[in-house]
Amino acid sequence: MWDKKVWLKARYEKAKKDYATFISLYPFEIETLETEIWKWIKNYEGLYMESTFGRTKSFYKGKIKILKPQLNIHGYLTVHLFKNGKYKVHSVHTLVANTFIPNPDNLPEVNHYDGIKFNCHISNLERVTTLENIEHSISTGLRKTGIESSRAKFTKEQILEIRTTFISSDEEYGIRALARKYNVGRTTIKRIINREVYKSVE
C-alpha cells in the first residue's frame, strides 16, 4: 500500500543528495561573481537583496552576509527573511522571479527550464500558467506519465502528427495553432517538435 509519508521522505532524501552535488558546483560562498546582478527585494528594501544567481544577501542589523538556503521537503530552496519582528519563509526561485522577471500578464507560477528545482539562476526561470507548469513537470519527468501511461496527454500518432505537420508561423500548423488544437501550452508543443520530450517516438 502506498504511504505518502514514506514517499515524501524518500523524495526529500533524494533531493538532498542531488542538491549536495549541485551546490558543490554552485558558488554560494563567493561574495562577488563577475556577471551577478543584485537588486533589493520588494518589501524588504534596505534589508535583503536578491541576485540573478539566486543568492540572497542580508543587511540585517548592519551585518552583510549571504544567506544559506534551506531545502524544503518538496525540493525547493527557501530562505527566512526577517521584518517587523517576524520571520517569513520565501522560495528562492520566486524571489528571483519577482525581483528580475517582469510579469505584465500576471502569470501565477514560476517554472524551472531544466526541471531542477534548486537551480534558481535567472536564466533557468520563466513565468508560466498553472497548466504550462504542470505540462512541463510531465515533460521533464517530475510527474510520472508517458505514452504507456493511462494519463498520457499524447498518443504516439499525435506526437508524430505534430512533428510532421508543423510549419513555423503557419496559422493552421504553427506552434500556436497546434497548442490550440491539442489544448496545451505552446511550450509543450515546442518541446515535442524539438524532441526535448518523447524522444523515443519515431
Secondary structure, 3 states (H helix, E strand, C coil): CCCHHHHHHHHHHHHHHHHHHHHCCCCCCCCCCCCCCEEECCCCCCCEEEECCCCEEECHHHCCEECCCEECCCCCEEEEEEECCEEEEEEHHHHHHHHHCCCCCCCCEEEECCCCCCCCCHHHEEEECHHHHHHHHHHCCCCCCCCCCCCCCCCHHHHHHHHHHCCCCCCCCCHHHHHHHHCCCHHHHHHHHCCCCCCCCC
